[in-house]
Structures are given as C-alpha cells and as structure tokens.
C-alpha cells in the first residue's frame, strides 16, 4: 500500500507547534544548507525536483520562481496562499494548526531563493487556531534568529506577517488575494501582467500554496533524487490526499502522486457502510465529478486531466449510491453563486440563474429544455470571466449532466407526472442539502 | 464598547506591520479590530478606519461589505457557524443547521433575543474530514450531530463554555476578533489546545501499520519504504 508521510510526518508529535520540539524533529535544518548553496542553486534544485504547485493549478514551482526578475532594484514579495476554502479541501488547515514551523521554514528558504525580504501569509480568517499557532511560531522564529535581520549570518533579511482574511472564497484566487492583501475588495485582476512582474504593490511577487512551500525544506534536506523517487515523472513527490464524505475513515492520507482512488479507499476503510461508490471529485468542488469507472485513474495532474477532470487540491469528496446528484449539483452551484465576487457578468448572473433553474428542477417544476439551458449557460460562462471561479462553477453541472443525465431528465419529467403540482420531489435525507432553496437567497450571506 | 485611544494605538500598531506607503494593507485587520471594539462594523468603525488610513468612508464600506466575517449588526456572545457545504451535508450538516435554527428560533445571520447566540450557515470550513463541523467563535466542534450540536448551544445559553474539539478554549467574539486583527492570544492554554484529531493523522496510522517507524519523513535514512520493508534503525537528524 503506497503511503509516504513527508509533510505530515510530524503531525502526531505532541507540541511540534513549539520551536524546541520542532527543532528536535529536524526542524530548520534546511536553512543552513540553503544559505550555503545560494539562491540560484535553490531555484535550480526546486526546478529539477519537478515540484508542481499544490494549490490546484499544478504549475511548476521552480519555473514560477525563475520568472521573478533579478537585479531589478524593486522589492520582491513572497505571498503564501493559505486561504483554504475550496469545498473538500482540508489539508493546509491541519498543517498550519499542528506544524506551523514547517511552513515558516519553507517560507524562509523560498523567500531567500526569490530574493524577497518580505513575506505574507494570507490566512483564511476563520482558521483562528492556525492564526494563533502561526503567530506564535513567527515570534519564536524571530527570537531564534530565523527571521529578521541577517538570518544566521547569511546577510539575508526577512520579515513575515501573518494576515488574517475575512471570509471570501474568491481570495484563494491569487490576484484577488493580492488585491485583498492591499486592503481592497478581493476581486481578480486582468492578466497579463502576471504577479511575477506586477504582483503585490505592483512589484515582482511569488504566490504559492501552503503545501507547496512546506515541501521545499524536504527537497533541500533530502535531495532531488529522493523527491523524484515518489510519484510520477511529470508529477513527482508526495501529495496529501484529503478524503471526505462517505468513507469509513475520512482524513489526510499522504501518498505518492499518482495513487489511485481504489488504493486510497483501501487505506480509508472503503465506502461507509459497505455501500457502492457513485460519484467523487478528484480535487474539490471545482473539479468535474468522476464515477466508479475512474477508480484506477492515477491521481496526478496529467492523468486526471486525461480522464476529463483535474487533480486540483486532491480533495476527494466521496458520494455513495444513496446520493441524489441534483441536490449535490444545486448545493455546489449555490456555493459559487454566493462566492462569485460580482466582477464578471457571466459568473455573477450565470451562477444566480443556474441556481434558479436547478432549484426548480429539483422541486419538479422544470422541464426538459432546462437541461439544454443549463448546458448552454455553462458554455457561456466557462472561459468568459477574469478568473477560474467561473470555470469551477460549471464543473458540477457539466459533469453532473454528463454522468447522471437520467437523474436530470427524471427531474425534468417529474412535472408531467406531478400533473403540474409543485410538490417537492426530494427531501431524501441521504441527499446533500435536504431542501431545495425555495428562494435562492436562503443561503446568501454564508461563508 | 467604543473606539478609544487604546483602539487607535492598536490600529497604528497594525499599520506599522506593512511597508511604508502601503498602509492600506492594514484595512482588513483594522476592520477586525473595530469589530472587536464595537461588536460589528459600525459607521463609526468605518469612519475610524477611513481617518487612520486616509481613505474615504465609501472606500472602506466597499471593503467591509464584501467580506462575510464583517458583520453589520451586533453579533451575539457566541457566533455559531454550521457548515452546510457538500462534505458536511453528506454527513448530516443540514440536519444540524435545521435543528439549531428550530431550537434557537432564528435563521441565518440572526441573533437570539437575549443577545447570546448568532447562528449562521457557513460555507466550507476546511475541515471536511471532520464532517459535519460547526464552529463557535471560529473554534471547531467536529463530527457533530443534531443532538450534540444542540447540547453545545444549550450549554452556551446556560453560561457554560463547552470545550472545542480542536482549537482554543472559547473566548468572546470581541476577543476572537482582536486575534483576527493580528494580536496574540494572551492565554497559554489556547496555544497549547490541540490542533488535530484522528482524521488529520489517519494516513500516519496506515503508514505505521505498514512499517514506517515514524522517526523521519518517508524514505530518508533508515526510514525506508513503508509497506515494502520495515524500517529498523532510527534516522539520524
């Protein structure tokens, strides 16, 4: 059974959140190595490792770092995207709550490599215990001389601020995050220019996910070859897979990139109650749903894409055969409706109308043309907004119709069967979200 | 509660965290600060931030109204947030929300008449493996069901402070908001309160059963392939 604890290896050590324990467990060792090697060698090492961003997009980390112009005389910034909020995604929160120094160690190495003297962790506001532990860890790192002026005699200076957000999923999008960090509404920016040249305060900026940055010290300590001994050629290394929903033992399972759902389910005790798998997301709600046909798809960036979905954050939401797909799709669409920042018309208006259509289908008040309308709306939203939230918003609907069209059709024909009655056709407690929204505003205001 | 000279001093401390000329970055933490002082973001709070940062009240309001954690009406002593997104719904999150809403007689973003509890639906709280979850002033109560959730809320109404599953012992909304503004939690027991339960270490348990000795990351010296060979030596580090 493939299982490779790397980023998670210290999580069950009591007190690892304190610097003394962390250092006893090999903590901060990578700093000295990094300072000996120099920034360019670190960038090369991360490039050679093949590390790809763990925040969802899978962009090669070393390449991202090498886009930062050097010797340009401008300040550079490192910003950590810790705004974890994609439904199903729950890997960065436990990392920061249990092992905060592992993130700070990665930040120091990464900032040194890209010549950034200021770093920010943009932390999801609700994660107050993570904030508490990260702030304490930051203070301890300053006292130990790992942050501040002339770190360990290297001549490198770094200041780190832990910045709590205030409840907006969109701030996980990197340019919206930067606007939010500048004290504005979190709305995405037009690209190009990209953050590598025009990021925070219009200066060269690297934005990386928590898991990505926490991986870096392990590469520095153990080498490229060790890292590449796990995972696949194009998606090397370990990955934290997060299993939730109808599994016997939900949780965090760190395994080599390319592990399959079948293998992960075996680790997690299978589907709860011995039932059958019906649908799952490979990487959070924004990644198209897959089915039991895809149990053996290797869960790495390229293989999942070839199977018609995306690895995303490797957040596997598992649904068994008691689940009705329409309420699932409606509930996720309500999420995107609520979280759409409103900047782009197709996303703002589209998500809102799609919730209305899905809700009326669910109430047995729709008709067959609704399925075509939904498909058409999705076509007109995908790729027509500033950021990927809009693309993610259509994933549940498009994949739901693709694999479970009969359930949509059955709902669409329920009107005739009901003789036009508006009686609800759902209410099965096993479905996601017990009641269809009679008024789409029923969930408005939630985060 | 009001905005005092102490609030102003705290605001300036926040502003000093950001580069010179980039003071506006302090706005989100400052909104948490004024919320801490006044129980919600009031028009005085907006004016205060605008004045300190050289912005207009309209600019500050535009930001304050964008984010769900800034409240426009006073929050009760305890903000109870129930996740109803997919992973929690699959395991009963909607039923938890409905029960609390019935028992408290309030809906989303509403406060009980005694001013004690504000209830809200929350979107995904990044704890899907602990589903269904709820938070009280942002501390986690994991794996709740309608009965346990009701018990937690009844305890709060009775003046007790039930212990979160993960996160610090409960503190008031004002105290929590102050921490969100970036100030340290003064309670050592809060820092020491556990950050993980079984789901966070589920994979580690599997690795241990497969022969990983737990003395270092997978595949480092003496700590070889879990599942293929049991590690026998400890890792020198």
Contacts between the chains, C-beta under 8 A, distances in Angstrom:
chain1	res1	chain2	res2	distance
A	1	B	206	6.8
A	1	B	210	5.8
A	1	B	226	8.0
A	1	B	227	4.9
A	2	B	227	6.8
A	3	B	203	6.2
A	3	B	206	5.2
A	3	B	207	4.6
A	3	B	210	5.8
A	3	B	212	7.3
A	3	B	218	7.8
A	3	B	226	5.3
A	3	B	227	6.4
A	4	B	207	7.6
A	4	B	218	4.0
A	4	B	219	6.8
A	4	B	226	6.9
A	5	B	203	6.5
A	5	B	204	5.6
A	5	B	207	4.9
A	5	B	212	6.3
A	5	B	214	7.9
A	5	B	217	6.6
A	5	B	218	5.3
A	5	B	226	7.6
A	6	B	217	4.3
A	6	B	218	5.5
A	6	B	219	8.0
A	8	B	200	7.9
A	8	B	201	7.5
A	8	B	203	6.1
A	8	B	204	6.1
A	9	B	204	7.4
A	9	B	214	7.3
A	9	B	216	6.7
A	9	B	217	4.8
A	9	B	218	7.1
A	11	B	196	6.0
A	11	B	200	5.9
A	11	B	201	5.5
A	11	B	204	6.5
A	12	B	196	7.4
A	12	B	201	4.6
A	12	B	204	5.4
A	12	B	214	7.8
A	17	B	191	7.5
A	17	B	195	6.6
A	25	B	237	7.8
A	26	B	216	6.7
A	26	B	237	4.2
A	29	B	237	7.1
A	75	B	19	7.5
A	84	B	126	4.4
A	85	B	123	7.0
A	85	B	124	5.7
A	85	B	126	6.3
A	86	B	124	7.0
A	87	B	85	4.7
A	87	B	86	5.2
A	87	B	87	6.7
A	87	B	123	7.5
A	87	B	124	4.2
A	87	B	128	7.3
A	88	B	86	6.9
A	88	B	87	5.8
A	88	B	124	7.3
A	88	B	128	5.4
A	89	B	124	7.4
A	89	B	126	6.5
A	89	B	128	7.2
A	90	B	126	4.9
A	90	B	127	5.5
A	90	B	128	4.5
A	90	B	129	5.4
A	90	B	130	7.8
A	92	B	126	7.3
A	93	B	126	4.3
A	93	B	127	6.6
A	94	B	195	7.1
A	94	B	196	5.8
A	94	B	200	4.2
A	97	B	166	6.9
A	97	B	167	7.9
A	97	B	195	3.4
A	97	B	196	6.6
A	98	B	195	4.5
A	98	B	196	4.9
A	98	B	200	6.6
A	118	B	19	6.8
A	124	B	126	6.7
A	125	B	32	7.8
A	125	B	67	7.7
A	125	B	69	4.9
A	125	B	138	8.0
A	125	B	180	5.9
A	126	B	69	7.2
A	126	B	81	7.6
A	126	B	122	7.6
A	126	B	125	6.0
A	126	B	126	7.6
A	126	B	135	6.9
A	126	B	138	5.3
A	127	B	126	6.6
A	127	B	138	7.6
A	128	B	137	7.8
A	128	B	138	4.1
A	128	B	139	6.8
A	128	B	167	6.7
A	128	B	168	7.6
A	128	B	176	6.0
A	128	B	179	6.1
A	128	B	180	6.7
A	129	B	138	8.0
A	129	B	139	6.7
A	129	B	140	7.4
A	129	B	166	6.5
A	129	B	167	3.9
A	129	B	168	6.2
A	129	B	193	7.3
A	129	B	195	6.1
A	130	B	195	7.9
A	131	B	179	6.4
A	131	B	180	6.9
A	132	B	168	6.4
A	132	B	179	6.5
A	132	B	184	7.8
A	132	B	185	5.0
A	132	B	190	6.2
A	132	B	191	6.0
A	133	B	191	6.8
A	133	B	195	6.5
A	135	B	182	7.2
A	135	B	184	5.8
A	136	B	184	7.0
A	136	B	191	5.6
A	139	B	184	7.4
A	161	B	17	5.1
A	161	B	18	7.3
A	161	B	182	7.8
A	162	B	182	6.8
A	163	B	25	7.7
A	163	B	28	7.2
A	163	B	29	6.9
A	163	B	182	7.3
A	164	B	28	7.3
A	164	B	29	6.7
A	164	B	32	6.8
A	164	B	180	4.6
A	164	B	181	7.7
A	164	B	182	6.8
A	165	B	28	6.5
A	165	B	67	7.4
A	165	B	69	7.9
A	166	B	28	5.4
A	166	B	31	6.8
A	166	B	32	6.9
A	166	B	67	3.6
A	166	B	68	7.4
A	166	B	69	4.3
A	166	B	70	5.9
A	166	B	180	7.7
A	167	B	67	5.0
A	167	B	68	3.7
A	167	B	69	3.7
A	167	B	70	7.8
A	168	B	66	6.5
A	168	B	67	5.2
A	168	B	68	6.8
A	169	B	123	6.6
A	169	B	124	7.9
A	180	B	28	6.8
A	181	B	25	6.0
A	182	B	22	7.3
A	182	B	24	6.1
A	182	B	25	5.7
A	183	B	24	3.7
A	183	B	25	5.1
A	183	B	26	6.7
A	183	B	27	3.5
A	183	B	28	6.4
A	183	B	53	7.5
A	183	B	63	6.7
A	184	B	24	7.6
A	184	B	27	7.9
A	184	B	63	6.3
A	185	B	62	6.0
A	185	B	63	5.7
A	185	B	66	4.2
A	186	B	66	6.7
A	186	B	67	7.6
A	201	B	19	7.2
A	201	B	22	5.7
A	218	B	217	5.9
A	221	B	220	7.9
A	222	B	217	7.0
A	222	B	219	7.5
A	222	B	220	5.6
A	226	B	219	5.9
A	226	B	220	7.2
A	229	B	219	6.2
A	230	B	218	7.6
A	230	B	219	7.1
A	238	B	218	7.0
A	240	B	203	7.9
A	241	B	203	7.9
A	242	B	128	6.6
A	242	B	129	6.1
A	243	B	129	6.7
A	244	B	87	4.0
A	244	B	90	7.8
A	244	B	128	3.6
A	244	B	129	5.1
A	244	B	131	5.9
A	245	B	86	7.4
A	245	B	87	5.3
A	245	B	90	4.6
A	245	B	91	7.3
A	245	B	128	7.7
A	245	B	131	7.6
A	246	B	90	6.0
A	246	B	91	7.8
A	249	B	198	7.8
A	249	B	199	7.5
A	249	B	202	5.3
A	250	B	128	7.3
A	250	B	129	4.2
A	250	B	130	7.5
A	250	B	131	6.9
A	250	B	199	5.3
A	250	B	202	7.4
A	251	B	129	4.8
A	251	B	198	6.9
A	251	B	199	3.6
A	251	B	200	6.6
A	251	B	201	7.4
A	251	B	202	2.9
A	251	B	203	6.5
A	252	B	129	6.5
A	252	B	199	6.7
A	252	B	200	5.6
A	252	B	201	7.5
A	252	B	202	6.3
A	252	B	203	5.4
A	253	B	202	6.4
A	253	B	203	3.8
A	253	B	206	6.8
A	254	B	203	5.1
A	255	B	203	7.3
A	267	B	202	7.8
A	267	B	203	7.0
A	267	B	206	4.7
A	268	B	202	6.9
A	285	B	85	7.8
A	285	B	86	6.3
A	285	B	124	7.9
A	315	B	128	7.0
A	317	B	86	5.6
A	317	B	87	5.3
A	317	B	90	7.4
A	317	B	128	7.0
A	319	B	90	6.5
A	323	B	90	7.1
A	328	B	86	6.5
A	331	B	84	7.8
A	331	B	85	7.2
A	331	B	86	6.1
A	331	B	89	6.2
A	332	B	85	7.9
A	332	B	86	6.1
A	335	B	85	6.1
A	335	B	123	5.8
A	335	B	124	7.5
A	338	B	123	6.6
A	339	B	123	6.9
A	341	B	66	7.7
A	429	B	95	7.1
A	432	B	86	5.6
A	432	B	89	4.0
A	432	B	90	5.7
A	432	B	94	7.8
A	433	B	84	6.9
A	433	B	89	5.1
A	433	B	94	5.6
A	434	B	94	4.6
A	434	B	95	6.9
A	434	B	98	7.1
A	435	B	94	7.7
A	442	B	108	7.6
A	443	B	84	7.3
A	443	B	108	7.2
A	443	B	121	5.5
A	444	B	108	7.9
A	445	B	68	6.5
A	445	B	108	6.1
A	445	B	109	5.1
A	445	B	120	7.4
A	445	B	121	7.9
A	446	B	68	7.1
A	446	B	84	7.4
A	446	B	108	6.4
A	446	B	120	6.1
A	446	B	121	3.8
A	446	B	122	5.7
A	446	B	123	5.4
A	447	B	68	3.7
A	447	B	69	7.1
A	447	B	122	6.2
A	447	B	123	4.8
